[in-house]
Amino acid sequence: MQTPSLGRVVLVLVAPVTNGGSDTAPATVVRVGPEHADGSRTVNVKADLDAATTAKWMTSVRLHADEEAARAHDGAAAFWPPRAR
């Protein structure tokens, strides 16, 4: 898995009603926490929403290697965006 650092962009899972109908939003990493036994890390992020309220601060978000792992997590989750081809 990639190593998170300040300023990196990840995707976070959000409620679609708060994000113009989409359940994912881009977010900037503002703090990196410890690594967990499963290889995921905890990060704090500022999510950019597609709504009248354009930003949402999220803390203690589990950062996973991919979307599938993030969706399987019970709680706030983020994942690395797929690589552009």
Buried (B, 14 or more C-beta within 10 A) or exposed (E): BEEBEEEBEBBBBBEEEBBEEEEBBBBBBBEBBEBEEEEBBBBBBBBBBEBEEEEBEBEEBBBBBEBEBBEEBEEBBBBBEEEEE
